[in-house]
Amino acid sequence: MPIHAQPLDLLEDLAAARHLGPEEPASDPFAIALSGAGWARRASGPLGRIGATWAGVRGRFLDRTIRRWTVPENAQVIVIGPGLDPALLRMPGGLVRPRTVHLIDRADVLDTRRERLKEAGLRAPMLPHASADPRRWPGVITALGQLPLRPTSALALVFAGQLPFESLDALLGALDAMAALPHAHLQLAFTWLAPGAETLPEPAATELARLATAWPVHPLALDLACRAVHPCDLTHTPLLRLGATELGFGTTIVIP
């Protein structure tokens, strides 16, 4: 599965899928505002059944991780590729503070977030941000260097969408660049698909390919490779199952 930029209509569909109570649209004004035309398309199921399921479980895993990692007052959480997801805006204001949460995404996506919230008359914290294609690692690491990071605080990188790496080796190689950023210790969170997802019958395989990381890898292989960087914590959480087969996972890594 090649790494590709996600078009705006897909980001809208993902935002619509994250509505907390779709039977009562007004109950989640942030999702309505950010999803734009995606809300009207929602009834036709543009993500597909398994695609919508993956988007939901992946999003909830990342939401829980962000909430947990923003609790320390000196936390600094960088959300890479938030797209038009409304979840950050629904979190308690005490968690999502300008010194705590930063965003990295394409300039057009960040502009769209800001403009749609303004047009809807919705107030949201102005979070520090930097522009980069979240699917291209060279741009992401450059953007990270532009953010006001604090060397005395934990640095948590949350990859909200498709990872900007074409292989497991590329991810591990990027850890050296991440380790060079100012931080007390490094935390990573991301989601991914195991082998088997690409062999699902259509349209399920295509639905997942639009949303998933580019490289399917066995959980044991990822586990062994990540342990080479000597993490003090490494957790793989099963998120998506088809029968007895585990297809999708969320991973968190803490490196001292």
Buried (B, 14 or more C-beta within 10 A) or exposed (E): BEBEEBEBEBBBBBBBBBBEEBEEBEEBBBBBBBBBEBBEBBEEEBBBEBBBBBBBBBBBBBBEBBBBBBEEEEBBBBBBBBBBBBBBBBBEEEBBEEBBBBBBBBEEBBEBBEEBBEEEEBEBEEBBBBBBBBBBBEBBBBBBEBBEBBEEBBBBBBBBBBBBBBEBEBBBEBBEBBEEBBBEBBBBBBBBBBBBBBEBEEEBBEBBBBBBBBBBBEBEEBBEBBEEBEBEEBBBBEBBEBEEEBBBBBBBBBBE
